[in-house]
Amino acid sequence: MIPTFDKFMFPVLNYMRDGKERTNKEIQHEMVRRFGLKEDDLRETTDGGTNKFQGNVNWALTFLYQAGLLSKPKKGHHIISQSGIKYLAEGITAISEKELVKRFGNVNPKFFFSNVEKKPTKADSQESLKTPEEMIHSAADKLNEALITELLDKVKSIAPKDFEHIVVQLLVKMGYGGSIEDAAKVTKFSGDEGIDGIIKEDVLGLDSIYIQAKRYTSGSVQRPEIQAFVGALSPKHAKKGVFITTSQFSQNAIEYAKSAEARIILIDGRQLCKYMIQFGLGVTTREVIEIKSIDSDYFDFE
């Protein structure tokens, strides 16, 4: 497990105390050795998909540089400053983000506690151990959770037939078939024999996927309903089916779907809403935040 960025600050500064100039890679290599990190640890990524180890070490370097404890003689190189040497001479054995905010005014306090004089709660402490990028992703996750709840309530309120259309539209957006007109159809509202929709697996229509859509406002889908769906597939010699509900599936229903001869995919209400958000169905983008970084190549004038 990769340490949080604050845990790297003292080991990095202590490593640099001999006054030698070192590159990012040299510092990262020493941190791997110092913390005994393994290959699996080094492959760990953030929610945004970036390398967590490299990101946390780089943020530690950034904050030490902001505090004036390190300097950058040239691109990608670091050396301890006189302030850094004096700071280590105080006999410190750890560096906390709160201490940097108090001691060094040029450190951006927005990255840490909003009020350093306030006694932090446990939640504050956990949040402060995240890098700014991780904080952004954490906030986005919270917004998405609220959106999932709101979207699920909305989907539960529409008519069953409209729900069936949403399900087919979603599968088309996910890449099945090619278009609503060519790739998918919703069966008649009555007499559908337990099948609510049919969609081509690909644009050429080499295989079909049969759909059952159940809009429940309460309760969960039980095994008999999955059995009925599987039974409706048999006369059509169908090999693949998707059962989508606004509710949940009982454990017996899940186990039966796994054992069925046909390949049955179960999508509950929360997963349905996650897919709708991911593929932009029934939602709109309110704001886009870009995270920029220095283009080192631009400043390489050598």
Disulfide bonds with the S-S distance in Angstrom:
none
